[in-house]
C-alpha cells in the first residue's frame, strides 16, 4: 500500500539526551490517515528513545484531529512506560488551541516558541 505520509515527511535527529522528530514538506494534517501512517514508525522511534526524551516538533503540522491527539497520547504512554518523556514543541496556534481546549496541555509537556 502506498503511503504519502511515509518516511519522506519527517526527519529524526538523535541529540544524545533527546530524539527530535521534525515533520517536513507541506504542512502535515495530523488526521486519521497520517496518524495511522505515523503510528508504527513513531512508535519505533519512541522505543529507540527509551528512557530519554522524545520531542515532536509540530511547527509544520497544519492541524490535529482527534486521531492526531490520540497518537500523541499513545506516544506519551509509550515514553512514560519506558521511563522517558514526550515533549510537544512548537505547535501552531490552531494545534495549541486544540491542546488547550481538550486540556491535553495538562497531560503533555507542550513548549511553544
C-alpha positions as CSV (number, residue, x, y, z in Angstrom):
1,X,0.0,0.0,0.0
2,X,1.4,3.4,-1.0
3,X,1.5,5.8,1.9
4,X,2.0,9.5,1.2
5,X,3.0,10.1,4.9
6,X,5.9,7.7,4.9
7,X,9.5,8.4,5.8
8,X,9.9,11.3,3.3
9,X,7.6,13.5,5.5
10,X,9.8,13.6,8.6
11,X,13.4,13.6,9.9
12,X,14.7,12.1,13.1
13,X,17.6,13.7,14.9
14,X,19.3,12.0,17.9
15,X,20.7,14.6,20.2
16,X,22.0,12.3,22.9
17,X,19.6,13.2,25.7
18,X,16.7,13.5,23.3
19,X,15.4,12.2,20.0
20,X,13.7,15.0,17.9
21,X,11.2,14.4,15.1
22,X,10.7,17.2,12.6
23,X,7.9,17.0,10.0
24,X,9.0,18.2,6.6
25,X,7.5,19.2,3.3
26,X,4.0,20.6,3.0
27,X,2.2,21.3,6.3
28,X,1.1,17.9,7.6
29,X,-2.5,17.4,8.7
30,X,-2.3,15.2,11.8
31,X,-5.6,13.4,10.9
32,X,-6.8,9.8,10.7
33,X,-4.7,9.0,7.7
34,X,-1.5,10.5,8.8
35,X,-1.9,9.3,12.4
36,X,-2.3,5.7,11.1
37,X,0.7,6.0,8.9
38,X,2.9,7.5,11.5
39,X,1.8,5.3,14.4
40,X,4.2,2.4,13.7
41,X,7.2,4.5,12.7
42,X,6.8,6.9,15.6
43,X,6.3,4.0,18.0
44,X,9.6,2.6,16.7
45,X,11.3,5.9,17.3
46,X,9.8,6.1,20.8
47,X,11.1,2.6,21.5
48,X,14.6,3.6,20.4
49,X,14.4,6.7,22.5
50,X,13.8,4.6,25.6
51,X,14.3,6.4,28.9
52,X,15.3,9.7,27.1
53,X,13.0,12.4,25.9
54,X,11.1,12.2,22.6
55,X,10.5,15.7,21.1
56,X,7.8,16.1,18.4
57,X,8.3,19.4,16.6
58,X,4.9,20.3,15.4
59,X,5.8,23.6,13.7
60,X,4.9,22.1,10.3
61,X,1.6,20.5,11.4
62,X,-1.4,22.1,9.8
63,X,-4.0,20.9,12.3
64,X,-4.7,18.0,14.7
65,X,-7.9,15.9,14.6
66,X,-8.9,13.5,17.4
67,X,-6.9,10.8,15.7
68,X,-3.8,13.0,15.9
69,X,-4.4,13.7,19.5
70,X,-4.8,10.0,20.2
71,X,-1.4,9.4,18.5
72,X,0.2,12.0,20.9
73,X,-1.4,10.3,23.9
74,X,-0.2,6.8,22.8
75,X,3.3,8.2,22.3
76,X,3.1,9.8,25.8
77,X,2.2,6.5,27.3
78,X,4.9,4.6,25.5
79,X,7.5,7.1,26.6
80,X,6.4,7.1,30.2
81,X,6.3,3.3,30.4
82,X,10.0,3.3,29.1
83,X,11.0,5.8,31.8
84,X,11.2,8.7,29.2
85,X,9.0,11.6,28.3
86,X,7.3,13.2,25.4
87,X,7.6,16.9,24.6
88,X,5.4,18.5,22.0
89,X,7.3,21.5,20.7
90,X,6.2,24.5,18.6
91,X,2.6,23.6,17.9
92,X,1.0,26.2,15.6
93,X,-1.7,28.4,17.2
94,X,-4.5,26.2,15.8
95,X,-3.0,23.0,17.2
96,X,-2.1,24.7,20.5
97,X,-5.7,25.8,20.9
98,X,-7.0,22.3,20.4
99,X,-4.5,21.0,23.0
100,X,-5.8,23.7,25.4
101,X,-9.5,23.1,24.8
102,X,-9.0,19.3,25.3
103,X,-6.9,20.1,28.4
104,X,-4.1,17.9,27.0
105,X,-1.7,20.7,28.0
106,X,-2.2,19.4,31.5
107,X,-1.1,15.9,30.4
108,X,1.5,16.6,27.8
109,X,4.6,18.7,28.1
110,X,3.9,21.5,25.5
111,X,6.6,24.1,24.7
112,X,5.9,27.0,22.4
113,X,8.5,29.1,20.5
